[in-house]
């Protein structure tokens, strides 16, 4: 498996790619063959079609020569059915942000567990190199107000869960993809980098949180 120090400084962003596009497939395959070893995607990109494309392409190359980053948190389109299935099992019922009828958000372990399994199936892989909590500050935009303290408590719960996934070999590293990352703790509705580092160290002195 590729080491962090061996990653390209520029990766292949898979936000708008789809398994339905032969051109996208050719572009990704060309990038990998030219030496690109970092691919960034997310469970909600293209309603899962981005991850599916990557899974298809990785069957044509040496999969472990590529570092794949994916994310979870946004719940829309087909991912809404993932959440509904959890609800029927009595799981994923708490800490869900209702942004609208078409958009929810959750970083609760129940949802992350289900989404990791879905992403692994799409990617045709047994592990995820980098797994990111996708824009967790959506917790500040829900119908129910969330305090900053509770926000970081939820992130800590997610980090504890992800550290357990590292121990099982399901993911290698984890982190946070944030639109409001800051180093100023008092900035409202933002995610403070130093607090994230502190939380990761509380979870484990040998944690696998990466910036």
Secondary structure, 3 states (H helix, E strand, C coil): CCCHHHCCCCCEECCCCCCCCHHHHHHHHHHHHCCCCEEECCCCHHHHHHHHHHHHHHCCCCHHHCEEEEEECEECCHHHHHHHHHHHCCCCCCCCEECCCCCEECCCHHHHHHHHHHHHHHHCCCCEEEEEEECHHHHHCCCCCCCHHHHHHHHHHHHHHHHHHHHCCCEEEEEEECCCEECCCCCCCCEEHHHHHHHHHHHCCCCCECC
